[in-house]
Amino acid sequence: MDGPFATAFSLIASGDPALMQIIGLSLRVTLTAVLIACAVGLPLGAALALARFPGRGAVIVVFNALMGLPPVVAGLIVYLMLSRSGPLGSLALLFTPTAMIIAQTLLILPIVISLTRSVVEDLWAEYREQLLSLGAGRLRAVPTLLWDGRVSLLTGVLAGFGRASAEVGAVLIVGGNIAGHTRTMTTAITLETARGQLGLAVALGIILLTLTLTLNAVAWGAGQWARGRLG
C-alpha cells in the first residue's frame, strides 16, 4: 500500500497538472450547480413554505421524494433531454461541462427547496405575529426569514454540495468522462481504480475527503458561531 500513497502525496505536493485540472473542473462544475440551485431553490422553497394553494401537500411530498433522486436517473433524464433526438439536442451540450452542471443542479435543487421550505415554515410559525404586527406580510417576510435561517440554510447548501461533489453516475452519463474535458474527481477515481493506476485515484480520494471534512467543519463552526451570538 506504500506505493499508491507515496505516489499520491507526490502528485499532490508537486501540483501535478492533470490532477489540478481534474480538481479545478470538479469544483467549477459543482460550485456553479450549487449557485444555480440556490438562486432558484431558496426563493422557491420560501414561497412553498408561505403560500397556500390546492395540491401544496403533494408538491411538498414530490420535492421531499426527489431529495433521494438516484444520480443515474438524473443523468438519464438530462441525457435524454440533450441527446440529438431530445428537445434540446440542437444545443449540442451533451458531453460538456454544461451538461454536467445541469445534471448536478437537478440533484441539488430538491434538497435546497425542501430544506428551505422546512426552515422558513418553522420560522414563520415562530415569528408570524411579530412580523405581521410590523406590517410585513408573507411576501415581504421572505428576506427576513431567509436571513434569520441562514445558518440552517447553509447546512442544507453544504449538504447539496457534498452530494454533488461525491456523485459519479450523473456526470459519467452526461459528461462521458473525457480526459481533459469532462473528467471529474469521482469519475477519475472510478476509471483509475479500474485501470489499476491507484496513485492518481488515491490522490483524488485524499483531496475529496479533505474537501468533505472542510465543508463539515465550516458548517459546524457556523452553527457554533450562531449559537454563541444568539446566546
C-alpha positions as CSV (number, residue, x, y, z in Angstrom):
1,M,0.0,0.0,0.0
2,D,3.0,2.3,0.4
3,G,3.4,2.7,-3.4
4,P,0.0,4.2,-4.2
5,F,0.1,6.5,-1.2
6,A,3.7,7.7,-1.9
7,T,2.7,8.4,-5.5
8,A,-0.5,10.2,-4.3
9,F,1.4,12.5,-2.0
10,S,4.0,13.1,-4.6
11,L,1.3,14.2,-7.1
12,I,-0.3,16.5,-4.6
13,A,3.0,18.0,-3.4
14,S,4.2,18.7,-7.0
15,G,0.9,20.1,-8.1
16,D,0.6,17.6,-11.0
17,P,-1.2,19.4,-13.9
18,A,-3.5,16.5,-14.7
19,L,-4.5,16.3,-11.0
20,M,-5.1,20.1,-10.8
21,Q,-7.1,20.1,-14.0
22,I,-9.4,17.4,-12.7
23,I,-9.9,19.2,-9.3
24,G,-10.4,22.5,-11.0
25,L,-13.1,21.2,-13.3
26,S,-14.8,19.3,-10.4
27,L,-15.0,22.4,-8.3
28,R,-16.1,24.6,-11.2
29,V,-19.0,22.3,-12.1
30,T,-20.2,21.7,-8.6
31,L,-19.9,25.3,-7.4
32,T,-21.8,26.5,-10.5
33,A,-24.5,23.9,-9.9
34,V,-24.8,24.9,-6.2
35,L,-25.1,28.6,-7.1
36,I,-27.8,28.0,-9.7
37,A,-29.7,25.7,-7.3
38,C,-29.5,28.3,-4.5
39,A,-30.6,31.1,-6.8
40,V,-33.7,29.1,-7.9
41,G,-34.3,26.9,-4.8
42,L,-34.1,29.5,-2.0
43,P,-37.0,31.7,-3.2
44,L,-39.0,28.7,-4.4
45,G,-38.6,27.0,-1.1
46,A,-39.6,30.1,0.8
47,A,-42.6,30.6,-1.5
48,L,-43.7,27.0,-0.9
49,A,-43.4,27.5,2.8
50,L,-45.6,30.6,2.9
51,A,-48.0,30.1,0.0
52,R,-51.3,28.2,0.4
53,F,-52.8,26.6,-2.7
54,P,-54.6,23.4,-3.8
55,G,-52.1,20.5,-4.1
56,R,-49.5,22.1,-1.9
57,G,-49.1,18.9,0.1
58,A,-48.5,16.9,-3.0
59,V,-45.8,19.3,-4.2
60,I,-44.0,19.1,-0.9
61,V,-44.1,15.3,-1.0
62,V,-42.7,15.3,-4.5
63,F,-39.8,17.6,-3.6
64,N,-39.1,15.6,-0.5
65,A,-39.0,12.4,-2.6
66,L,-36.7,14.0,-5.2
67,M,-34.1,14.6,-2.4
68,G,-33.3,10.9,-2.8
69,L,-33.3,11.0,-6.6
70,P,-30.7,8.4,-7.8
71,P,-27.9,10.2,-9.7
72,V,-28.1,7.8,-12.6
73,V,-31.8,8.7,-13.1
74,A,-30.9,12.4,-13.0
75,G,-28.2,11.7,-15.6
76,L,-30.5,9.7,-17.8
77,I,-33.1,12.5,-17.7
78,V,-30.6,15.1,-18.7
79,Y,-29.1,12.7,-21.4
80,L,-32.5,12.2,-23.0
81,M,-33.1,16.0,-23.0
82,L,-29.7,16.8,-24.5
83,S,-29.3,13.9,-26.9
84,R,-29.6,14.6,-30.6
85,S,-33.2,13.2,-30.6
86,G,-34.1,15.1,-27.5
87,P,-35.8,18.5,-27.3
88,L,-32.5,20.3,-26.5
89,G,-30.3,18.3,-28.8
90,S,-29.7,21.3,-31.1
91,L,-27.7,23.0,-28.4
92,A,-25.0,20.3,-28.6
93,L,-24.5,20.3,-24.8
94,L,-24.1,16.6,-24.3
95,F,-20.6,15.5,-23.1
96,T,-19.7,19.0,-22.0
97,P,-19.2,20.6,-18.5
98,T,-22.5,22.4,-19.1
99,A,-24.4,19.1,-19.2
100,M,-22.7,18.1,-16.0
101,I,-23.7,21.3,-14.3
102,I,-27.3,20.7,-15.4
103,A,-27.3,17.2,-14.0
104,Q,-25.8,18.3,-10.7
105,T,-28.3,21.2,-10.4
106,L,-31.1,18.7,-10.9
107,L,-29.7,16.7,-7.9
108,I,-29.1,19.7,-5.6
109,L,-32.3,21.7,-6.3
110,P,-34.8,19.4,-4.5
111,I,-32.5,19.5,-1.4
112,V,-32.3,23.3,-1.4
113,I,-36.1,23.7,-2.0
114,S,-37.2,21.1,0.7
115,L,-34.8,22.3,3.4
116,T,-35.6,26.0,2.7
117,R,-39.3,25.2,2.9
118,S,-38.8,23.4,6.2
119,V,-36.7,26.2,7.8
120,V,-38.8,29.1,6.6
121,E,-42.0,27.3,7.6
122,D,-40.8,26.9,11.2
123,L,-39.5,30.5,11.4
124,W,-42.8,31.8,10.0
125,A,-44.7,29.8,12.7
126,E,-42.5,31.3,15.4
127,Y,-42.3,34.9,14.2
128,R,-45.6,35.3,12.3
129,E,-47.4,37.5,14.8
130,Q,-44.3,39.7,15.3
131,L,-43.8,40.2,11.6
132,L,-47.4,40.9,10.9
133,S,-47.5,43.4,13.7
134,L,-44.6,45.2,11.9
135,G,-46.5,45.3,8.7
136,A,-44.6,42.5,7.0
137,G,-46.9,40.2,5.0
138,R,-45.9,36.8,3.8
139,L,-44.1,38.1,0.7
140,R,-42.2,40.9,2.5
141,A,-41.2,38.5,5.3
142,V,-39.3,36.2,2.9
143,P,-35.9,38.1,3.0
144,T,-36.1,38.4,6.8
145,L,-36.9,34.7,7.3
146,L,-34.2,33.6,4.9
147,W,-31.6,35.8,6.7
148,D,-32.7,34.6,10.1
149,G,-32.4,30.9,9.0
150,R,-29.1,31.4,7.2
151,V,-27.1,29.0,9.3
152,S,-29.6,26.2,8.9
153,L,-29.8,27.0,5.2
154,L,-26.0,27.0,4.9
155,T,-26.0,23.5,6.3
156,G,-28.5,22.4,3.6
157,V,-26.5,24.1,0.9
158,L,-23.3,22.3,2.0
159,A,-25.3,19.0,2.1
160,G,-26.2,19.7,-1.6
161,F,-22.6,20.5,-2.4
162,G,-21.4,17.3,-0.7
163,R,-23.9,15.2,-2.6
164,A,-23.0,16.7,-6.0
165,S,-19.2,16.6,-5.5
166,A,-19.3,12.9,-4.4
167,E,-21.7,11.5,-7.1
168,V,-20.5,9.5,-10.1
169,G,-23.4,8.3,-12.2
170,A,-25.0,11.5,-13.5
171,V,-21.7,13.2,-14.6
172,L,-20.5,10.0,-16.1
173,I,-23.6,9.6,-18.2
174,V,-23.9,13.2,-19.5
175,G,-20.1,14.1,-19.4
176,G,-18.6,10.9,-20.8
177,N,-15.5,11.1,-18.6
178,I,-13.4,12.6,-21.4
179,A,-9.8,13.3,-20.3
180,G,-9.0,17.0,-20.1
181,H,-12.6,18.0,-20.8
182,T,-15.2,16.3,-18.6
183,R,-13.2,14.1,-16.2
184,T,-14.1,14.9,-12.6
185,M,-12.6,13.6,-9.3
186,T,-15.2,10.9,-8.8
187,T,-15.2,9.6,-12.4
188,A,-11.4,9.7,-12.5
189,I,-11.2,7.7,-9.3
190,T,-13.5,5.1,-10.8
191,L,-11.5,4.9,-14.0
192,E,-8.0,4.9,-12.5
193,T,-9.0,2.2,-9.9
194,A,-10.4,0.0,-12.7
195,R,-7.1,0.5,-14.6
196,G,-5.0,-0.3,-11.5
197,Q,-3.5,3.2,-11.5
198,L,-4.0,3.7,-7.8
199,G,-1.7,6.7,-7.3
200,L,-3.9,9.2,-9.0
201,A,-7.0,7.6,-7.6
202,V,-5.7,7.8,-4.0
203,A,-4.6,11.4,-4.6
204,L,-8.0,12.4,-5.7
205,G,-9.6,10.5,-2.9
206,I,-7.5,12.4,-0.4
207,I,-8.5,15.7,-1.9
208,L,-12.2,14.7,-2.0
209,L,-12.1,13.6,1.6
210,T,-10.3,16.8,2.7
211,L,-12.9,18.9,0.9
212,T,-15.7,17.0,2.6
213,L,-14.1,17.4,6.1
214,T,-13.5,21.1,5.4
215,L,-17.1,21.7,4.4
216,N,-18.4,19.9,7.5
217,A,-16.0,21.9,9.7
218,V,-17.3,25.1,8.2
219,A,-20.9,24.1,8.8
220,W,-20.2,23.1,12.4
221,G,-18.2,26.3,13.0
222,A,-21.0,28.5,11.5
223,G,-23.5,26.7,13.8
224,Q,-21.4,27.2,16.9
225,W,-20.8,30.9,16.0
226,A,-24.5,31.5,15.5
227,R,-25.4,29.8,18.8
228,G,-22.8,32.0,20.5
229,R,-24.3,35.1,19.0
230,L,-27.8,34.1,20.0
231,G,-26.7,33.1,23.4
